[in-house]
Amino acid sequence: MTALFTALRFIGWTAALLPVQIILVRFNMPFAKRLPMIYHRGVCRLLAFRVEQHGNISRTRPTLFVCNHTSYLDISVLGAVLPASFMAKAEVRSWPLFGLLARLQRTVFVERKVSRTAEHRDEMIRRLEIGDNLILFPEGTSNDGNRVLPFKSGFFGAAEIEINGEPLTVQPVSVSYTHLDGIPVGHIYRPYFAWYGDMEMAGHLWNVFGLGQTTVAVEFHDPITIIDFASRKEMAAHCQRVVSDGVSRGIHGRLAKVAKHAWWASKTA
């Protein structure tokens, strides 16, 4: 019954805000950037996600946030915390419901065809030049949540862009699903949150709807720029190392004092 009740509330929340965002995006209204944060905060509350923020979010606009990727749940966790749009593979555009939500959050879709590289680069530059923050998952895919896959240096081409004559700010971010009803999430429970391989989304989401209170740690690391490194490959390796260390601290309970508990994080708050 818990899963059904949560699913109905999720559908109702989405149905209430969806037409509003469609209008905001259609007429290019400023609140179109803010409403997705409100939506994702509501989703986190419905799912009983207690989001813990560690470290400080970059105040520089624009900033490219580079994060590890455990599952589609990361979208609501990060979307609730960050005023930013996502960069996603083009296939996401055609996903049922989630593809529509991605488009309404003004996601930058990236195809792997070389012939489209310049077009996507131009779109990224345009968005960054108008001050839009972007969120990138440089692993290129989701994983089992126990480790961080190597970051693909090709995704860091955006980091070489100068905005108004200044190097683009890049901030590594670690996302860890750490506790379920107060119990540390070990290897047994991590598949409840990780979505990868040939997992079926509907069944996975239904299980998520039936879970108890989940603690999610989001750690923001020191911002960097491309001028701190000899190449984007070196930058990618640095970000992967920093994010991986953060995830390791999160899943092993070694994070420093929590900087902030988000208000939307608990049904029982």
C-alpha positions in Angstrom: 0.0 0.0 0.0 2.9 2.4 0.7 4.2 2.0 -2.9 0.7 2.6 -4.3 0.1 5.7 -2.1 3.4 7.2 -3.0 2.9 6.4 -6.7 -0.4 8.2 -6.7 1.0 11.2 -5.0 3.9 11.3 -7.5 1.5 11.2 -10.4 -0.7 13.9 -8.8 2.4 16.2 -8.1 3.7 15.7 -11.6 0.3 16.3 -13.2 -0.2 19.5 -11.3 3.2 21.1 -12.2 3.6 19.7 -15.8 1.2 22.0 -17.6 2.6 25.0 -15.7 6.1 24.3 -16.8 5.0 23.7 -20.4 3.6 27.2 -20.5 6.6 28.7 -18.8 9.0 27.0 -21.3 6.8 27.8 -24.3 6.9 31.5 -23.6 10.4 31.5 -22.3 9.4 32.9 -18.9 12.1 33.3 -16.2 10.3 31.1 -13.6 10.9 28.1 -16.0 14.3 27.9 -14.4 13.0 27.9 -10.9 10.0 25.5 -11.1 12.0 22.4 -11.8 13.8 22.8 -8.4 10.4 23.1 -6.7 9.2 20.0 -8.5 12.3 17.9 -7.6 12.1 19.0 -4.0 8.5 17.8 -3.9 9.6 14.5 -5.4 12.3 14.1 -2.8 9.8 14.7 -0.1 7.4 12.1 -1.6 10.2 9.6 -1.8 11.2 10.4 1.8 14.7 11.4 0.7 16.7 13.1 3.4 19.2 15.1 1.4 22.4 16.1 3.3 24.6 18.8 1.8 28.3 18.7 2.5 30.5 21.5 1.3 29.5 24.7 -0.5 27.9 25.1 -3.9 29.8 27.2 -6.4 28.3 30.7 -6.5 30.0 31.4 -9.9 27.6 31.5 -12.9 27.8 29.6 -15.0 29.3 26.5 -13.3 29.6 23.0 -14.8 28.8 20.5 -12.1 30.4 17.1 -12.8 28.8 14.2 -10.8 28.8 10.4 -10.4 25.7 8.7 -11.7 24.0 5.9 -9.8 20.5 6.1 -11.3 17.7 8.3 -12.5 17.1 9.2 -8.9 20.1 11.4 -9.0 18.1 13.7 -11.2 15.7 14.7 -8.5 18.4 14.8 -5.8 20.6 17.1 -7.8 17.7 19.0 -9.3 16.4 19.8 -5.8 19.7 21.3 -4.7 21.0 22.9 -7.9 19.6 25.7 -10.1 20.8 24.0 -13.2 19.9 22.0 -16.3 21.2 18.6 -17.1 23.3 17.3 -20.0 22.0 13.9 -21.1 22.4 11.4 -23.9 20.0 11.9 -26.8 18.1 8.6 -26.1 16.7 10.1 -22.9 14.6 12.5 -25.1 12.4 9.6 -26.2 11.9 8.0 -22.7 8.2 7.8 -21.6 7.5 10.7 -19.1 11.1 11.1 -18.1 12.0 12.3 -21.6 9.2 15.0 -21.4 10.4 16.0 -17.9 14.0 16.3 -19.2 12.9 18.5 -22.1 10.9 20.7 -19.8 14.0 21.2 -17.6 15.7 22.5 -20.7 18.1 19.6 -20.8 21.0 19.7 -23.3 20.8 16.5 -25.2 24.0 15.1 -26.6 24.3 12.5 -29.5 27.3 10.4 -29.9 27.4 11.0 -33.7 30.5 12.9 -34.7 28.5 14.9 -37.3 26.4 16.4 -34.5 29.4 17.4 -32.1 29.7 21.0 -33.3 25.9 21.6 -33.1 25.8 20.3 -29.5 28.9 22.3 -28.6 27.3 25.4 -29.9 24.2 24.8 -27.8 26.3 24.3 -24.7 28.2 27.5 -25.3 24.9 29.4 -25.9 23.5 28.1 -22.6 26.7 28.9 -20.7 27.0 32.3 -22.1 23.5 33.3 -20.9 24.6 32.1 -17.4 22.9 28.7 -17.2 24.5 26.2 -14.9 24.8 22.7 -16.4 25.1 19.2 -14.7 27.2 16.6 -16.4 27.5 12.8 -15.7 31.0 12.1 -17.2 30.9 8.4 -16.6 28.6 8.3 -19.6 26.3 5.7 -17.9 24.9 4.8 -14.5 26.6 2.2 -12.2 26.0 0.0 -9.2 26.7 2.7 -6.7 29.7 0.9 -5.1 32.3 2.7 -7.2 32.7 5.5 -9.7 33.5 4.6 -13.3 36.3 6.4 -15.2 35.3 9.9 -16.4 35.4 10.3 -20.2 37.7 13.2 -21.0 35.6 13.9 -24.2 32.8 15.2 -21.9 35.2 17.9 -20.6 35.4 19.7 -23.9 32.9 22.2 -22.4 35.5 23.0 -19.7 37.7 24.5 -22.3 35.2 27.1 -23.2 35.8 30.7 -22.0 32.9 32.7 -20.8 33.3 36.4 -21.1 37.1 35.9 -21.3 37.2 33.8 -18.2 37.7 30.0 -17.9 34.6 28.0 -17.1 34.2 27.0 -13.4 33.9 23.3 -12.9 32.8 21.8 -9.6 33.0 18.0 -8.8 30.1 16.6 -6.9 29.7 13.2 -5.1 26.2 11.6 -4.6 25.9 8.7 -2.2 22.8 6.8 -1.0 24.0 6.2 2.6 21.1 5.1 4.9 17.7 3.4 4.6 15.6 3.9 7.7 18.7 4.8 9.6 20.5 1.6 8.6 23.7 1.9 6.5 23.1 1.0 2.9 25.5 -1.9 2.1 25.9 -4.1 -0.9 22.5 -5.8 -0.2 20.4 -2.6 -0.3 22.3 -0.6 -2.8 20.5 -2.1 -5.9 17.3 -0.5 -4.5 18.9 2.8 -5.6 21.3 1.9 -8.3 19.8 1.5 -11.8 22.1 0.0 -14.4 22.6 -2.8 -16.9 19.3 -4.4 -18.0 17.2 -3.4 -15.0 13.6 -2.6 -15.9 12.7 1.0 -14.8 9.1 0.5 -13.9 9.8 -2.3 -11.5 12.7 -0.5 -10.0 10.7 2.7 -9.5 7.9 0.7 -7.9 10.4 -0.6 -5.3 11.6 2.9 -4.7 8.0 4.0 -4.0 7.8 1.4 -1.3 11.0 2.2 0.6 11.3 4.0 3.9 13.3 7.1 4.7 16.5 7.3 2.6 19.5 9.5 3.5 21.4 10.9 0.5 24.7 12.7 0.9 25.6 15.3 -1.7 29.2 16.5 -1.3 30.4 19.6 -3.2 34.2 19.7 -3.7 36.5 22.6 -4.4 35.7 24.3 -7.8 38.5 24.2 -10.5 39.1 25.5 -14.0 41.0 24.1 -17.0 44.0 26.4 -16.3 44.7 24.3 -13.3 45.6 21.3 -15.5 47.8 20.5 -18.4 44.9 18.9 -20.4 41.2 18.0 -20.2 42.3 14.4 -19.7 44.2 15.4 -16.6 41.1 17.4 -15.4 38.8 14.4 -16.0 41.1 12.1 -14.0 41.3 14.7 -11.1 37.5 15.0 -11.0 37.0 11.2 -11.1 39.4 10.8 -8.2 37.8 13.5 -6.1 34.3 12.3 -6.7 35.2 8.7 -6.1 36.8 9.6 -2.8 33.7 11.5 -1.8 31.4 8.5 -2.7 33.7 6.2 -0.7 33.4 8.5 2.3 29.7 8.6 1.9 29.0 4.9 1.7 31.4 4.1 4.5 30.1 6.7 6.9 33.3 8.8 6.9 31.8 12.2 5.8 32.6 15.3 7.8 29.9 17.2 9.8 26.8 17.9 7.7 26.7 21.5 6.4 23.0 21.5 5.7 19.9 19.3 5.9 17.5 20.2 3.1 13.9 21.0 4.3 12.2 18.9 1.7 14.0 15.7 2.7 11.6 13.8 5.0 8.0 12.8 5.1 8.2 12.9 8.9 10.2 16.2 9.2 
